[in-house]
């Protein structure tokens, strides 16, 4: 079985905002992880140059984007 490449569904300059989105997706049954989560120390130094990304499997991308859109509407 071929492993799916991860897809980015959310980007933020805020580690905490990205972590909240990841937790929301996990709670809804969409496995997600934070890419670049080890860069929190760099964020203080480089500021807006550091983007935290929430990643999901390619097959979960549509479901994740739908959940994020629903939360942003509220």
Residue frames as a rotation matrix with the C-alpha (Angstrom) as fourth column:
UNK 1
0.584 0.812 0.000 0.00
0.812 -0.584 0.000 0.00
0.000 0.000 -1.000 0.00
UNK 2
-0.282 -0.664 0.692 1.35
0.639 -0.668 -0.380 3.43
0.715 0.335 0.613 -0.98
UNK 3
-0.234 0.127 -0.964 1.60
0.864 -0.427 -0.267 5.96
-0.446 -0.895 -0.010 1.81
UNK 4
0.598 0.547 0.586 -0.24
0.748 -0.644 -0.162 9.18
0.289 0.535 -0.794 1.04
UNK 5
-0.601 -0.737 0.311 1.63
0.597 -0.672 -0.438 12.44
0.532 -0.078 0.843 0.94
UNK 6
-0.216 0.521 -0.826 0.42
0.822 -0.360 -0.442 14.91
-0.527 -0.774 -0.351 3.56
UNK 7
-0.138 0.289 0.947 -1.52
0.700 -0.648 0.300 17.96
0.700 0.705 -0.113 2.39
UNK 8
-0.937 -0.182 -0.299 -1.56
0.338 -0.697 -0.633 21.37
-0.093 -0.694 0.714 4.06
UNK 9
-0.101 0.974 0.204 -5.07
0.862 -0.017 0.506 22.51
0.497 0.227 -0.838 5.02
UNK 10
0.925 0.380 -0.021 -4.28
0.333 -0.780 0.530 25.47
0.185 -0.497 -0.848 7.28
UNK 11
-0.177 -0.978 0.114 -1.42
0.767 -0.209 -0.607 27.95
0.617 -0.020 0.787 7.78
UNK 12
0.904 0.416 0.102 -0.91
0.262 -0.727 0.635 30.45
0.338 -0.547 -0.766 10.56
UNK 13
-0.036 -0.900 0.434 1.82
-0.182 -0.421 -0.889 32.60
0.983 -0.111 -0.148 12.02
UNK 14
0.018 0.145 0.989 0.41
-0.988 -0.150 0.040 31.62
0.154 -0.978 0.140 15.41
UNK 15
-0.849 -0.365 -0.383 1.46
-0.290 0.926 -0.241 28.26
0.443 -0.093 -0.892 16.81
UNK 16
-0.805 0.557 0.207 -1.54
-0.086 0.236 -0.968 28.29
-0.588 -0.797 -0.142 19.15
UNK 17
0.055 0.840 -0.541 -4.04
-0.845 -0.250 -0.473 28.96
-0.532 0.482 0.696 16.36
UNK 18
-0.179 -0.198 -0.964 -2.60
-0.800 0.599 0.026 26.11
0.573 0.776 -0.266 14.28
UNK 19
-0.977 -0.205 -0.063 -2.67
-0.122 0.773 -0.623 23.80
0.177 -0.601 -0.780 17.33
UNK 20
-0.441 0.890 0.116 -6.36
-0.420 -0.090 -0.903 24.62
-0.793 -0.447 0.413 17.93
UNK 21
0.211 0.491 -0.845 -7.20
-0.977 0.072 -0.202 23.76
-0.038 0.868 0.495 14.31
UNK 22
-0.551 -0.484 -0.680 -5.28
-0.519 0.837 -0.176 20.49
0.654 0.256 -0.712 14.57
UNK 23
-0.956 0.215 0.198 -7.10
-0.077 0.468 -0.880 19.56
-0.282 -0.857 -0.431 17.78
UNK 24
-0.107 0.966 -0.233 -10.47
-0.724 -0.237 -0.648 20.43
-0.681 0.099 0.725 16.21
UNK 25
0.072 0.070 -0.995 -9.74
-0.907 0.419 -0.036 18.17
0.414 0.905 0.093 13.24
UNK 26
-0.846 -0.429 -0.316 -8.56
-0.253 0.846 -0.470 15.32
0.469 -0.318 -0.824 15.48
UNK 27
-0.749 0.610 0.259 -11.70
-0.255 0.094 -0.962 15.63
-0.611 -0.787 0.085 17.60
UNK 28
0.205 0.845 -0.494 -13.83
-0.844 -0.103 -0.526 15.41
-0.495 0.524 0.693 14.45
UNK 29
0.581 0.010 0.814 -12.09
0.084 0.994 -0.072 12.19
-0.810 0.111 0.576 13.42
UNK 30
0.922 -0.371 0.111 -9.71
0.065 -0.134 -0.989 13.71
0.381 0.919 -0.100 10.85
UNK 31
0.540 -0.783 -0.310 -6.15
0.729 0.251 0.637 12.80
-0.421 -0.569 0.706 11.87
UNK 32
0.827 -0.278 0.489 -3.91
0.088 -0.795 -0.601 15.86
0.555 0.540 -0.633 11.58
UNK 33
0.346 -0.754 -0.558 -0.46
0.904 0.108 0.414 16.97
-0.252 -0.648 0.719 12.64
UNK 34
0.898 -0.131 -0.419 1.47
-0.127 -0.991 0.037 20.21
-0.420 0.020 -0.907 12.95
UNK 35
0.460 -0.792 0.400 4.32
0.847 0.258 -0.464 20.65
0.265 0.553 0.790 10.53
UNK 36
-0.191 -0.662 0.725 7.06
0.242 -0.747 -0.619 23.02
0.951 0.057 0.303 11.67
UNK 37
0.817 0.576 -0.016 5.87
0.147 -0.182 0.972 22.80
0.557 -0.797 -0.234 15.28
UNK 38
0.385 -0.763 -0.520 9.50
0.908 0.210 0.364 22.75
-0.168 -0.612 0.773 16.41
UNK 39
-0.343 -0.526 0.778 9.96
0.720 -0.679 -0.142 26.23
0.603 0.512 0.612 14.96
UNK 40
0.698 0.696 -0.168 8.26
0.641 -0.503 0.580 28.01
0.319 -0.513 -0.797 17.87
UNK 41
0.272 -0.684 -0.677 11.60
0.614 -0.419 0.669 29.43
-0.741 -0.598 0.306 19.02
UNK 42
-0.679 -0.534 0.504 12.31
0.714 -0.321 0.622 30.69
-0.170 0.782 0.599 15.52
UNK 43
0.196 0.853 0.484 8.97
0.867 -0.382 0.321 32.50
0.458 0.357 -0.814 15.41
UNK 44
0.722 0.037 -0.691 10.17
0.508 -0.706 0.494 34.98
-0.470 -0.707 -0.528 18.03
UNK 45
-0.237 -0.929 -0.282 13.30
0.310 -0.348 0.885 35.67
-0.920 0.122 0.371 16.03
UNK 46
-0.921 -0.194 0.337 11.96
0.355 -0.068 0.932 35.60
-0.158 0.979 0.132 12.46
UNK 47
-0.539 0.772 -0.337 8.35
-0.395 -0.585 -0.709 36.65
-0.744 -0.249 0.620 13.13
UNK 48
0.398 0.875 -0.275 6.07
-0.639 0.050 -0.768 36.45
-0.658 0.481 0.579 10.07
UNK 49
-0.204 -0.538 -0.818 8.61
-0.951 0.308 0.035 34.37
0.233 0.785 -0.574 8.14
UNK 50
-0.986 -0.136 0.099 7.61
-0.161 0.932 -0.326 31.29
-0.048 -0.337 -0.940 10.18
UNK 51
-0.100 0.980 -0.174 4.33
-0.927 -0.028 0.375 29.65
0.362 0.199 0.911 9.22
UNK 52
-0.712 0.008 0.702 2.90
-0.389 0.828 -0.404 26.75
-0.584 -0.561 -0.586 11.18
UNK 53
-0.451 0.502 -0.738 1.08
-0.790 0.160 0.592 24.28
0.416 0.850 0.324 8.94
UNK 54
-0.072 0.531 0.844 -1.69
-0.599 0.653 -0.463 21.82
-0.797 -0.539 0.271 9.77
UNK 55
-0.618 -0.280 -0.735 -1.30
-0.769 0.408 0.492 18.71
0.163 0.869 -0.467 7.64
UNK 56
0.241 0.683 0.690 -3.67
-0.578 0.672 -0.464 15.83
-0.780 -0.287 0.556 6.85
UNK 57
-0.519 -0.340 0.784 -3.56
0.357 0.747 0.560 12.85
-0.777 0.571 -0.266 4.51
UNK 58
-0.962 0.109 -0.250 -4.56
-0.272 -0.469 0.840 13.58
-0.026 0.876 0.481 0.91
UNK 59
-0.580 0.784 -0.220 -7.72
0.471 0.543 0.695 11.50
0.664 0.300 -0.685 1.31
UNK 60
-0.045 0.548 -0.835 -8.80
0.983 -0.127 -0.136 13.62
-0.181 -0.827 -0.533 4.32
UNK 61
-0.891 -0.454 -0.027 -8.09
0.443 -0.880 0.174 17.00
-0.102 0.143 0.984 2.74
UNK 62
-0.528 0.746 0.405 -11.65
0.065 -0.439 0.896 17.76
0.847 0.500 0.184 1.54
UNK 63
0.383 0.685 -0.620 -13.20
0.681 0.244 0.690 16.81
0.624 -0.686 -0.373 4.89
UNK 64
-0.213 -0.560 -0.801 -10.64
0.939 -0.345 -0.008 18.90
-0.272 -0.753 0.599 6.77
UNK 65
-0.952 -0.152 0.267 -11.18
0.248 -0.892 0.377 21.96
0.181 0.425 0.887 4.58
UNK 66
-0.124 0.983 0.139 -14.94
0.229 -0.108 0.967 21.65
0.966 0.152 -0.211 5.01
UNK 67
0.379 0.230 -0.896 -14.63
0.897 0.148 0.417 21.50
0.229 -0.962 -0.150 8.82
UNK 68
-0.589 -0.672 -0.449 -12.30
0.740 -0.671 0.033 24.51
-0.323 -0.313 0.893 8.87
UNK 69
-0.810 0.335 0.481 -14.65
0.128 -0.699 0.703 26.51
0.573 0.631 0.523 6.63
UNK 70
0.205 0.943 -0.262 -17.61
0.506 0.127 0.853 25.69
0.838 -0.307 -0.452 8.87
UNK 71
0.176 -0.215 -0.961 -15.74
0.968 -0.139 0.209 26.93
-0.178 -0.967 0.183 11.95
UNK 72
-0.833 -0.551 -0.039 -14.61
0.529 -0.816 0.230 30.12
-0.159 0.171 0.972 10.18
UNK 73
-0.423 0.766 0.484 -18.23
0.296 -0.389 0.873 30.95
0.856 0.513 -0.062 9.29
UNK 74
0.402 0.640 -0.654 -19.23
0.799 0.104 0.592 31.04
0.447 -0.761 -0.470 12.97
